[in-house]
């Protein structure tokens, strides 16, 4: 379970991450990161649009993203806010491929180091 302090809820804050942040993408995800020195822990927002699938499929994708992020919580740079967007083909991936694709992007944007 991802604690509330690690979440970005306000759309204005999400828009700020998109406007001022840098982004990296692959065919399944887009990840934005934006510096935020006011808070001493990383925060994150997740977006899975209706194009991805029905509600239960979108919820599964969000759950996967949260689980993978929680696994790497101790590696994540605490000075940033992150915004992860899932793209259309993502629901067809098995968990291992899903994890590899997301972790690869996390490394690319400098979210995790491994």
C-alpha positions as a Markdown table, in Angstrom:
| # | Residue | x | y | z |
|---|---|---|---|---|
| 1 | Unk | 0.0 | 0.0 | 0.0 |
| 2 | Unk | 1.4 | 3.3 | -1.0 |
| 3 | Unk | 1.1 | 5.9 | 1.8 |
| 4 | Unk | -0.7 | 9.2 | 1.2 |
| 5 | Unk | 2.4 | 11.3 | 1.7 |
| 6 | Unk | 3.9 | 9.7 | -1.4 |
| 7 | Unk | 0.9 | 10.7 | -3.6 |
| 8 | Unk | 0.2 | 13.8 | -5.7 |
| 9 | Unk | -3.6 | 14.3 | -5.8 |
| 10 | Unk | -4.2 | 17.8 | -7.0 |
| 11 | Unk | -4.4 | 18.2 | -10.8 |
| 12 | Unk | -2.6 | 21.6 | -10.5 |
| 13 | Unk | 0.4 | 19.8 | -9.0 |
| 14 | Unk | 0.3 | 17.2 | -11.7 |
| 15 | Unk | 0.1 | 19.9 | -14.4 |
| 16 | Unk | 3.2 | 21.5 | -12.8 |
| 17 | Unk | 5.1 | 18.3 | -13.0 |
| 18 | Unk | 4.2 | 18.0 | -16.7 |
| 19 | Unk | 4.9 | 21.7 | -17.5 |
| 20 | Unk | 8.2 | 22.1 | -15.7 |
| 21 | Unk | 9.4 | 18.5 | -15.6 |
| 22 | Unk | 11.5 | 16.4 | -17.9 |
| 23 | Unk | 10.0 | 13.3 | -19.4 |
| 24 | Unk | 11.1 | 9.9 | -20.8 |
| 25 | Unk | 8.9 | 7.4 | -22.6 |
| 26 | Unk | 8.8 | 4.0 | -24.1 |
| 27 | Unk | 6.0 | 2.2 | -25.9 |
| 28 | Unk | 4.2 | 1.5 | -22.7 |
| 29 | Unk | 4.8 | 4.4 | -20.3 |
| 30 | Unk | 5.6 | 8.0 | -20.0 |
| 31 | Unk | 7.4 | 9.2 | -16.9 |
| 32 | Unk | 7.7 | 12.9 | -15.9 |
| 33 | Unk | 9.9 | 14.1 | -13.2 |
| 34 | Unk | 10.0 | 17.6 | -11.7 |
| 35 | Unk | 12.1 | 18.9 | -8.8 |
| 36 | Unk | 10.3 | 19.7 | -5.6 |
| 37 | Unk | 12.5 | 20.9 | -2.7 |
| 38 | Unk | 9.6 | 21.7 | -0.4 |
| 39 | Unk | 9.1 | 18.1 | 0.6 |
| 40 | Unk | 11.6 | 15.6 | 1.9 |
| 41 | Unk | 10.2 | 12.5 | 0.2 |
| 42 | Unk | 9.3 | 11.6 | -3.4 |
| 43 | Unk | 5.7 | 12.0 | -4.5 |
| 44 | Unk | 4.0 | 10.3 | -7.4 |
| 45 | Unk | 0.9 | 10.4 | -9.5 |
| 46 | Unk | -0.4 | 7.7 | -11.8 |
| 47 | Unk | -2.6 | 8.0 | -14.8 |
| 48 | Unk | -4.2 | 5.2 | -16.8 |
| 49 | Unk | -6.6 | 6.4 | -19.4 |
| 50 | Unk | -9.7 | 4.7 | -20.7 |
| 51 | Unk | -7.9 | 3.7 | -23.9 |
| 52 | Unk | -6.0 | 1.1 | -21.8 |
| 53 | Unk | -9.1 | -0.9 | -21.0 |
| 54 | Unk | -12.0 | -1.5 | -18.7 |
| 55 | Unk | -11.9 | -0.3 | -15.1 |
| 56 | Unk | -10.6 | -3.6 | -13.7 |
| 57 | Unk | -7.8 | -3.6 | -16.2 |
| 58 | Unk | -6.9 | 0.0 | -15.5 |
| 59 | Unk | -6.9 | -0.7 | -11.7 |
| 60 | Unk | -4.6 | -3.7 | -12.3 |
| 61 | Unk | -2.1 | -1.5 | -14.2 |
| 62 | Unk | -2.2 | 1.1 | -11.4 |
| 63 | Unk | -1.6 | -1.6 | -8.8 |
| 64 | Unk | 1.3 | -3.0 | -10.7 |
| 65 | Unk | 2.9 | 0.5 | -11.1 |
| 66 | Unk | 2.4 | 1.2 | -7.3 |
| 67 | Unk | 3.9 | -2.2 | -6.4 |
| 68 | Unk | 7.0 | -1.8 | -8.6 |
| 69 | Unk | 7.5 | 1.8 | -7.3 |
| 70 | Unk | 7.2 | 0.7 | -3.6 |
| 71 | Unk | 9.9 | -2.0 | -4.2 |
| 72 | Unk | 12.3 | 0.8 | -5.2 |
| 73 | Unk | 11.1 | 3.4 | -2.7 |
| 74 | Unk | 14.4 | 3.5 | -0.8 |
| 75 | Unk | 16.3 | 4.2 | -4.1 |
| 76 | Unk | 14.1 | 7.0 | -5.4 |
| 77 | Unk | 15.5 | 10.6 | -5.3 |
| 78 | Unk | 13.4 | 12.3 | -2.6 |
| 79 | Unk | 13.6 | 15.8 | -4.2 |
| 80 | Unk | 11.4 | 15.0 | -7.1 |
| 81 | Unk | 7.7 | 14.6 | -7.9 |
| 82 | Unk | 6.9 | 11.9 | -10.5 |
| 83 | Unk | 4.0 | 11.4 | -12.9 |
| 84 | Unk | 3.6 | 8.0 | -14.6 |
| 85 | Unk | 1.2 | 7.6 | -17.5 |
| 86 | Unk | 0.4 | 4.2 | -18.9 |
| 87 | Unk | -0.1 | 3.8 | -22.6 |
| 88 | Unk | -2.6 | 1.6 | -24.6 |
| 89 | Unk | -0.8 | -1.7 | -25.0 |
| 90 | Unk | 0.3 | -2.0 | -21.4 |
| 91 | Unk | -2.6 | -4.3 | -20.2 |
| 92 | Unk | -1.4 | -7.1 | -22.5 |
| 93 | Unk | 2.0 | -7.4 | -20.8 |
| 94 | Unk | 2.7 | -10.1 | -18.2 |
| 95 | Unk | 4.0 | -8.8 | -14.9 |
| 96 | Unk | 7.7 | -9.6 | -15.5 |
| 97 | Unk | 7.7 | -7.7 | -18.8 |
| 98 | Unk | 5.7 | -4.9 | -17.3 |
| 99 | Unk | 8.2 | -4.6 | -14.5 |
| 100 | Unk | 11.2 | -4.7 | -16.9 |
| 101 | Unk | 9.7 | -2.0 | -19.1 |
| 102 | Unk | 8.8 | 0.3 | -16.2 |
| 103 | Unk | 12.1 | -0.2 | -14.3 |
| 104 | Unk | 14.0 | 0.5 | -17.6 |
| 105 | Unk | 12.2 | 3.8 | -17.9 |
| 106 | Unk | 12.8 | 4.6 | -14.2 |
| 107 | Unk | 16.5 | 4.1 | -14.8 |
| 108 | Unk | 16.5 | 6.2 | -17.9 |
| 109 | Unk | 14.9 | 9.2 | -16.1 |
| 110 | Unk | 17.2 | 8.7 | -13.1 |
| 111 | Unk | 14.4 | 7.7 | -10.7 |
| 112 | Unk | 16.3 | 4.5 | -9.6 |
| 113 | Unk | 19.9 | 3.7 | -9.9 |
| 114 | Unk | 20.3 | -0.2 | -10.2 |
